[in-house]
Structure formats: structure tokens, C-alpha cells
């Protein structure tokens, strides 16, 4: 009887040890998997700002048939908001893709948002045909950002990386 009680106690200890090591293994695997993703998590602020900048940008771009000076304050505010997003995205961990895309949007030497406003300022007014074409490009870029912020998956990431390689 003594032998049986001793065997049962050892069996209970081995079972507890086994459960603890099993749980520890699962925890380690989970943490390793999370760390290997290396993509910033969903950020409500980034998502809302991307939508806001998209709507404001496209509306303001429509006004480029008129002199820039009439809308200079609005344009400067939008460019400031764009710079704020670049800085915000730069400081988020594991956020290289979004940061790179916002950087392109804010680059005055590129043909996207900041480049459009630079051209408008330099030319004073732009043709409706040019505005229409520019809006298509800017909307596409901002849609990619919005989709990526809404769902950070490999497809959306690859779409942004493809866009960046062509711009």
C-alpha cells in the first residue's frame, strides 16, 4: 500500500511538471510568433488621420483651378498635417511600410500630395485635366494607406511596396 501511495504521488508531481512545461512551451512559441510578425498593430489614430487627410486633400485639389493664394492657408495646414503624420509614423515600432508611404506623400519632389501643392503654388493655377489625373494618383496612394492601416496583412503591405517601387 505504501508503494502504491508513493507511486501515485510521483505520478501527480510528474503530471504537474509536464503541464507546467507544456504551458511554458506554448507561451514561448506564442511570444516568438508575435515577435516574428514585426508589423505595427492597428492604430485608430493613424487610420482616422489617413481618412481625414484623404478627404481634405481631394477636396482641396479640386480648388486648384483657382489661384493658390486663395487657398494658401488651407494648403499649408494640410501640408502641416501631412508632416505630423510622417513624424507620428516614424516613431511607431515596426512601422517602416507606413512611414515610407507617408514620406512619399510628403515629398515635394514627388508627384503625389506635397508635390501637387508645390506645383499649384509655383503655377498659381492648374488645369482641370491635370487636377483630375493627379487626384487619381493621390487617391490611390491614400487608399493604400487606409487599407493597410485597417488591415495590416501581407497583401496590403505588398500593394504599398509595389506602389513605392514605382514612385
N, C-alpha and C positions, 0 to 999 in steps of 0.2 A: 504494500500500500504506500509505503514511504517512497519507494522508487517511482510509482505512478504519479504521486503528487509532485515530486521533483521534476519529472519529465513534463508534466502539464505546465509548471511554472516556467521552465525553459522555453517551451513552445510559445507561451504567451509573450515572453520577452523577445523572442525571435520575430514574432508576428509584428510587435510594436516597432521593433528596429527596422523590419522590412517596410512597413508602412511609412515610417519617417523617411527612410532613404528614397522610397518611391516618390513621395511628395516633394522631397528636395530635388530629385531629378527632374520632375515635371516643372517645378519652379525655375530651375536653371535653364531648361530648354525654352520655356516661355520668355524669359528675360533675354536670352540670346536671340530669339526670333524677333522680338520687338526691337532690339538694338540693330539688327541687320537691315531693317526697313529703311532707316536713315532718310525719312521724309517727314517734313514738319506735319504736325497734326492739323486738323481742321481749325481754322481761326475765323470766328464770326466777324471780327473787325475787318480783316483782310477781304473777306467775301463781300461785306456791305460796302466797303470803300471801292472795291473794284466795280461793283454795280453803279454806285454813285458817280464815279469818275466816267464810266462809260456813258451814262445818260447825259451828264452835263457836257461832256466832250462833243458828243454827236449833235446835241442841240446848239452848242456854241459854234461848231464848224459850219452849220447851216447859215450862220450870220456873216461868214467870211466874204460874201458878195458885197458887203458894205465895208466902209473904211475901218481898219483895225483900231484906230484911235477911238471909235465909238464904243468899242468893247474891250479896250485895253485892260481895264480894271478886272473884268471877268476872266480874261485870258491869263493875266498874271496870277490871279487867285487859283485858277485851275492848275497852272504850272507849279505853283507852290504846293498844292495838294498832291501833285504828282511827285514832287521832290520828297515830301513827307512819306509817301508810300515807299519810295526807294529806300529811304533811311530805315523805316519800320521793318521792311522785308529783309534788309541787310543784316539786322541784328537778331533775327529768329534763327534758332539752331536748325540745321539740316534743311535749309530753305534755298539752296543755290538756284533751283529752277525758277521759282517765282521771282527771286531777286534779279536774275539775269533778264527775265522778261520785262520787269518794271524798269530796269536800266535802259533797255532798248526803247521803251516807250518814252522815257525822259531824255533821250539823247537828241539834241537839237540838230545833229548832223545826219540823222536817220530820217527816213520818210514815214515816220509814224506820228505820234501825237505832238511831241515837243517840236519836231521838225516842221510839222504843219503850221504851228503857231509862229515859228520863226519866219517861215516863208510868207505867211499872211502879214506879219509885221513889216518885213522887207518890201513886199509888193504893195502894201496898203489894202488892196482888194484882190480877190481870187475869182476865177470863173466858176460858174455853177458846175461845169463838166469836171473841172479839176477837183472841186469840193466833193462831188459825188464819188469819184474814184478814190479819193483819199479816205472818205468815210467808210468805204468798203474795207480797206486795209486796216484802218484803226478799229472798226467794229470787230473784224476777225480776230485781231490781236487781243482785244479786251474780252471777247467771248472765250478765247482760250484760257485767259487768266481766271475768269469767273468759273468756268468748268473745272479747272484744276483746283481752285480754292474750294469748290463744292465737293469734289471727289478726287482726292489725291491718289490716283491709280496710275499704273504703268502706261495705259493708253493715252490718258490726258497729258502725262509727262512727255511721252514721245511726240505728241502733237506739238507741244511747246518747243521741244528741242528741234523738231523739224522746221518749225517756223523761224526759230532763231538762226538756224544754219542757212536759211535763205535770205535773211535780212542782216 
